[in-house]
Structure formats: structure tokens, C-alpha cells
Amino acid sequence: MSTILDLHTHSEASEDSRAPVEAYLNWIKLRHAERPLDGIVLTEHRQFNRDADYRHLEDKFGQMVLRASEVETNYGHMLVFGVNDDIVKRFDFANVRLDAQTLINGVAAMGGIVVPCHPGRPNIGLYEHYQSKPPLENIVAVEALNGGSRKGEDERSAELISKFGYAATGGSDSHLVSLIGLCATRFEADIKTIDDLVRELKSGAYEPADFRPRRKPVPQAVEVETR
């Protein structure tokens, strides 16, 4: 049994999003044929919302709601999965200058995993930082597909994945309700908890899933022969 999760989402708990979690789940329910998600992971900016309880919404909509974080480092933005009390005590997620290597190693030692997100994005992506800094160690995966990517960004991410052999994930990076689930990650295993998710992210048994609508080709003009 496989599981499809949107690993990168922002609710109204993030300062630049106005999307309620309930609205996300309702949108998924209404458009499940187009975006067949089993759940979402809330990755709020520079924080971990440890006290949030979404069980009533999970029951109402039949969707998982897991929690993680998006933090800022000297190598760009990164998603932290498996956040626990030890990780929160060790790292100040509000610090926008976290040392990436220290974060990756420390989170792994405390049972979590760090996944650099939108690595092909200028300034805040891993690709650009690798042009002037040595590659990071102990990275398992990076985000290959991002629902907010502009032209060329996913291609740069693919180049990075090919060169360094990283596993690839997908996430919508949604800040608006209608963008939820545009990109996601398809896992081979059945995932029910954040511990399951961390275990499977470490395994590499998954692939990015792209549910963005395809643009229809523009019809070519047909020349009409005149006699």
C-alpha cells in the first residue's frame, strides 16, 4: 500500500499564509480525483507548532495532518521532519542564520531528518549555494518538485539530484488554499505517523508526484492554399 503526502505546506500559522488547515483539507476532498493525497505536512516558517491538534479535522476529512518546520540556514531553506523536544531545545528555529551542516547532523542524531527545499530557487536554494561553498554531507533527499517553482528552478533541482545522487521529494509549498497538493511525494510504504514518515524519508523508497495541470499545446496556424 502506498501513501501520497504533500510534504511542504504553510497554514495561517505562517506569517505569509492565510490558508486555514480545514480549508486545505476541504479542497483536497473536493478535488481528490485530481490530487489524490492521503495527507499533508504543515511546515510552518521558523517555528514548530507543537501544541496544534488536528485530530478532529483528520476524522472529519479522512486526511492525515502531520507537522514539521521550514527553517533558514547559510545554505538556504530546509524542511525539518521528526521535530521533537530535543531538537527544539538544541536549535532556535527563529534564527535565520542556522548552520546547515550542524542542523543536518544534529537533527539526524536526535531522530529526525532535514530535506533542503526548492533547491533550484535563487538565493534561498541549495543549488546556488553550491556554486561557492562545498557540498553538504549527510543529505539524504532534496525537494525535486515545488508547486511554486518558476521556470528553470525544478530543472536546477534535477541537476543537483543527478550530480549528487540525492533522493527526490515533492511538495506544493502552498500558501493559498487552491495550491495545496500541486506537487507531492508518493511513498511505497503505508505512513500513519511522523515517525513512519521520517523512517521512509531515510529509506529513499519514494518519488515526487506532479499534479500540476498541463497546458494545452497552442494549435499551429494552417496555411490555406489559394488558387
Summary of the structure (lengths in Angstrom):
residues: 227
radius of gyration: 18.5
end to end distance: 63.8
largest distance: 82.3
contacts: 745
relative contact order: 0.18
helix: 28%
strand: 25%
